[in-house]
Amino acid sequence: MLAFWDKTDHRNTLIIATHGFVKKQSKVPDHEIIRAQNIKVKYFSDKKSNT
């Protein structure tokens, strides 16, 4: 499972799980990391536009 932290609130921290997958090797595939990064960027973009 890949995740990131939202520390924009100074009192609370949210942990956002982007997605999960089954690893077939010890290294996390690059495309899964890119997918998680894209979800993180969209999350903060959407959050900013909603305030």
DSSP file (Angstrom, degrees, kcal/mol; ACC not computed):
  #  RESIDUE AA STRUCTURE BP1 BP2  ACC     N-H-->O    O-->H-N    N-H-->O    O-->H-N    TCO  KAPPA ALPHA  PHI   PSI    X-CA   Y-CA   Z-CA
    1    1 A M              0   0    0      0, 0.0     2,-0.4     0, 0.0    19,-0.2   0.000 360.0 360.0 360.0 135.3    0.0    0.0    0.0
    2    2 A L  E     +A   19   0A   0     17,-2.5    16,-2.3    30,-0.1    17,-0.9  -0.859 360.0 163.4-107.2 144.8    1.3    3.5   -0.9
    3    3 A A  E     -A   17   0A   0     -2,-0.4     2,-0.3    14,-0.3    14,-0.2  -0.941  21.4-155.3-151.9 167.8    0.4    6.5    1.2
    4    4 A F  E     -A   16   0A   0     12,-2.1    12,-3.0    -2,-0.3     2,-0.4  -0.949  22.5-114.7-145.2 166.3    1.2   10.1    2.0
    5    5 A W  E     -A   15   0A   0     -2,-0.3     2,-0.7    10,-0.2    10,-0.2  -0.851  11.0-154.6-108.2 137.8    0.7   12.5    4.9
    6    6 A D  E     +A   14   0A   0      8,-3.1     8,-2.2    -2,-0.4     3,-0.3  -0.926  22.1 165.5-109.6 104.2   -1.4   15.7    4.8
    7    7 A K        +     0   0    0     -2,-0.7    -1,-0.1     6,-0.2     6,-0.1   0.006  38.0 115.4-106.8  26.6    0.0   18.0    7.5
    8    8 A T        +     0   0    0      6,-0.1     2,-0.6     2,-0.1    -1,-0.2   0.791  65.8  69.4 -69.2 -26.5   -1.8   21.1    6.3
    9    9 A D  S    S-     0   0    0      3,-0.5     3,-0.1    -3,-0.3     5,-0.1  -0.836  80.1-147.8 -89.8 123.7   -3.8   21.2    9.6
   10   10 A H  S    S+     0   0    0     -2,-0.6    -1,-0.1     1,-0.2     3,-0.1   0.621  94.2  42.0 -72.0 -11.6   -1.3   22.1   12.4
   11   11 A R  S    S+     0   0    0      1,-0.2     2,-0.4    -3,-0.0    -1,-0.2   0.739 117.4  38.4-102.8 -28.9   -3.2   20.0   15.0
   12   12 A N        -     0   0    0     -3,-0.1    -3,-0.5     2,-0.0     2,-0.5  -0.930  61.6-153.6-127.4 147.0   -4.1   16.9   13.0
   13   13 A T        -     0   0    0     -2,-0.4     2,-0.4    -5,-0.1    -6,-0.2  -0.981  10.9-152.8-119.2 127.9   -2.3   14.8   10.4
   14   14 A L  E     -A    6   0A   0     -8,-2.2    -8,-3.1    -2,-0.5     2,-0.6  -0.817   3.6-151.3 -96.6 138.5   -4.2   12.8    7.8
   15   15 A I  E     -A    5   0A   0     -2,-0.4     2,-0.6   -10,-0.2   -10,-0.2  -0.957  13.9-161.2-107.7 118.7   -2.7    9.7    6.3
   16   16 A I  E     -A    4   0A   0    -12,-3.0   -12,-2.1    -2,-0.6     2,-0.6  -0.890   7.2-151.3-105.5 117.4   -4.0    9.1    2.8
   17   17 A A  E     -A    3   0A   0     -2,-0.6   -14,-0.3   -14,-0.2     3,-0.1  -0.790   9.5-169.5 -85.7 119.8   -3.7    5.6    1.3
   18   18 A T  E     -     0   0A   0    -16,-2.3     2,-0.3    -2,-0.6    -1,-0.2   0.957  56.1 -45.1 -77.3 -51.3   -3.5    6.1   -2.5
   19   19 A H  E     -A    2   0A   0    -17,-0.9   -17,-2.5     2,-0.0     2,-0.3  -0.975  48.2-126.3-171.5 165.2   -3.8    2.5   -3.6
   20   20 A G        +     0   0    0     -2,-0.3     2,-0.3   -19,-0.2    -3,-0.0  -0.860  24.6 169.7-121.6 159.1   -2.6   -1.0   -2.9
   21   21 A F        -     0   0    0     -2,-0.3     2,-0.6     2,-0.0    -2,-0.0  -0.974  37.3-103.2-159.4 163.5   -1.1   -3.7   -5.1
   22   22 A V        -     0   0    0     -2,-0.3     2,-0.3     2,-0.0    -2,-0.0  -0.852  35.2-137.4 -96.8 122.1    0.6   -7.1   -4.9
   23   23 A K        -     0   0    0     -2,-0.6     5,-0.1     1,-0.1     3,-0.1  -0.606  17.1-171.9 -80.1 136.9    4.4   -6.9   -5.4
   24   24 A K  S    S+     0   0    0     -2,-0.3     2,-0.3     3,-0.2    -1,-0.1   0.463  75.5  24.8-103.2  -5.8    5.9   -9.6   -7.6
   25   25 A Q  S    S-     0   0    0      2,-0.3     0, 0.0     1,-0.0     0, 0.0  -0.871  90.7 -98.8-145.9 176.1    9.5   -8.5   -6.7
   26   26 A S  S    S+     0   0    0     -2,-0.3     2,-0.3     2,-0.1    -3,-0.0   0.783 100.1  74.3 -75.3 -26.0   11.2   -6.7   -3.8
   27   27 A K  S    S-     0   0    0      1,-0.0    -2,-0.3    -3,-0.0    -3,-0.2  -0.663  87.2-117.9 -89.9 141.7   11.3   -3.3   -5.6
   28   28 A V        -     0   0    0     -2,-0.3    -2,-0.1     1,-0.1     5,-0.1  -0.650  39.5-110.0 -74.6 127.9    8.2   -1.2   -6.0
   29   29 A P    >>  -     0   0    0      0, 0.0     4,-1.5     0, 0.0     3,-0.9  -0.306  18.7-127.1 -60.7 140.5    7.5   -0.8   -9.7
   30   30 A D  H 3> S+     0   0    0      1,-0.3     4,-2.5     2,-0.2     5,-0.2   0.862 107.8  58.2 -56.7 -39.1    8.1    2.8  -11.0
   31   31 A H  H 3> S+     0   0    0      1,-0.2     4,-1.9     2,-0.2    -1,-0.3   0.810 104.0  52.3 -66.4 -27.6    4.6    3.0  -12.5
   32   32 A E  H <> S+     0   0    0     -3,-0.9     4,-2.1     2,-0.2    -1,-0.2   0.880 110.1  48.2 -72.4 -38.1    3.0    2.4   -9.1
   33   33 A I  H  X S+     0   0    0     -4,-1.5     4,-2.4     2,-0.2    -2,-0.2   0.918 112.1  49.0 -65.8 -43.8    5.1    5.2   -7.5
   34   34 A I  H  X S+     0   0    0     -4,-2.5     4,-2.4     2,-0.2    -2,-0.2   0.903 109.8  52.5 -62.5 -41.4    4.2    7.6  -10.4
   35   35 A R  H  X S+     0   0    0     -4,-1.9     4,-2.0    -5,-0.2    -1,-0.2   0.926 110.5  47.3 -59.9 -45.2    0.5    6.6   -9.9
   36   36 A A  H  X S+     0   0    0     -4,-2.1     4,-2.2     1,-0.2    -2,-0.2   0.891 111.1  51.5 -64.4 -39.9    0.7    7.4   -6.2
   37   37 A Q  H  X S+     0   0    0     -4,-2.4     4,-2.4     1,-0.2    -1,-0.2   0.900 109.0  50.7 -63.9 -40.7    2.5   10.7   -6.9
   38   38 A N  H  X S+     0   0    0     -4,-2.4     4,-2.3     1,-0.2    -1,-0.2   0.888 109.6  50.2 -64.4 -39.1   -0.2   11.7   -9.4
   39   39 A I  H  X S+     0   0    0     -4,-2.0     4,-2.5     2,-0.2    -1,-0.2   0.902 110.5  50.6 -64.7 -41.0   -2.9   10.9   -6.8
   40   40 A K  H  X S+     0   0    0     -4,-2.2     4,-2.3     2,-0.2     5,-0.2   0.926 110.5  48.4 -62.5 -46.0   -1.1   13.1   -4.2
   41   41 A V  H  X S+     0   0    0     -4,-2.4     4,-2.2     1,-0.2    -2,-0.2   0.922 113.5  47.3 -61.2 -44.6   -0.8   16.0   -6.6
   42   42 A K  H  X S+     0   0    0     -4,-2.3     4,-3.0     2,-0.2     5,-0.3   0.896 109.4  54.8 -64.6 -40.2   -4.6   15.7   -7.5
   43   43 A Y  H  X S+     0   0    0     -4,-2.5     4,-2.4     1,-0.2    -2,-0.2   0.949 113.0  40.5 -57.7 -51.6   -5.5   15.5   -3.8
   44   44 A F  H  X S+     0   0    0     -4,-2.3     4,-2.3     2,-0.2    -1,-0.2   0.846 114.8  52.8 -70.1 -32.8   -3.8   18.7   -2.9
   45   45 A S  H  X S+     0   0    0     -4,-2.2     4,-2.1    -5,-0.2    -2,-0.2   0.939 112.7  44.2 -64.4 -47.4   -4.9   20.5   -6.0
   46   46 A D  H  X S+     0   0    0     -4,-3.0     4,-1.2     1,-0.2    -2,-0.2   0.889 113.2  51.7 -63.4 -39.9   -8.5   19.5   -5.3
   47   47 A K  H  < S+     0   0    0     -4,-2.4     4,-0.3    -5,-0.3     3,-0.3   0.907 110.6  48.1 -64.4 -42.1   -8.2   20.5   -1.7
   48   48 A K  H >< S+     0   0    0     -4,-2.3     3,-1.0     1,-0.2    -1,-0.2   0.886 110.7  50.7 -66.2 -39.8   -6.7   23.9   -2.6
   49   49 A S  H 3< S+     0   0    0     -4,-2.1    -1,-0.2     1,-0.2    -2,-0.2   0.714 106.1  56.7 -73.6 -19.3   -9.5   24.6   -5.1
   50   50 A N  T 3<        0   0    0     -4,-1.2    -1,-0.2    -3,-0.3    -2,-0.2   0.463 360.0 360.0 -89.6  -2.3  -12.2   23.7   -2.6
   51   51 A T    <         0   0    0     -3,-1.0    -1,-0.2    -4,-0.3    -2,-0.2   0.459 360.0 360.0 -99.2 360.0  -11.0   26.3    0.0
